[in-house]
Amino acid sequence: MKSIVLHAIGTMGDIHPMLGLGVELKKRGHDVLFTSLEHFRRKVESNGLRFERVGPDSNPEDPELVR
């Protein structure tokens, strides 16, 4: 078993592929830690992965931020 850190900051288009990878790695017996914006905590943890917040507390869906 390996300890693996997955890191993604951006939108759901960045997060979803990493979630799929993390879930599969966990199924194969690895210890997976997912690091990202607090905004994605619920999504990551609902997929059974450990989560650690990194980066600014911002909402990647905020139109002003995206602009």
N, C-alpha and C positions, 0 to 999 in steps of 0.2 A: 504494500500500500504506500502510495506517495501522498505528500501534502502539496496541494496545488492551489495557487492564488489566481483567480481570474479577475481582470480589471476592465471595466468599461464605463466610460462617461460619454453621454450624448443623448440620443433619443432611443425610443423602443427599437428602432432599426439596428442600433448598435447592441442593445441589451439582449434581444431575443436570440440571436445566434449564440451568444455566450452562455445564455441560460440553457439552451439545448446541449451545448458541450458540457456544462457543469453537471447537469442531470445525468448524462450518460457516464461521465467520469465517476460520479457518486455510485451509480448502479454497479460499476466495475470495482467498487471497493475503495476508491480513493477518498481522502479527506479534502473537501473542496471549500475554499473560502472565496466569496464573491465580494469585491470591493467596488463601490459606485456611489452615486449621489443618494442622499437620504430619500429622495423622491421614489426610488426604485426598491426600497427595503421590502415592502409588502409583497411585491411581485417576486422578488428573489426568495424570500423566506417561504412563500406559499408553494414554491417549487422544491422545498426541502433542503435548501442550501443555507449555509451560514453566511451572514452578511456583516460587513464592516463599512461604515460611512467614511468616505474620503471626499475631498473637494469642497467647494462652497455649497451652502444650502440654497440651491436655486432650482427652479422648476423648468426643465427643458421643454415644456409645452407652452411656456409663456411667450406669446407672440412678439412682445417687445424684445425679449432676450434673443429669440430666433432671428429677428430682423437684424 
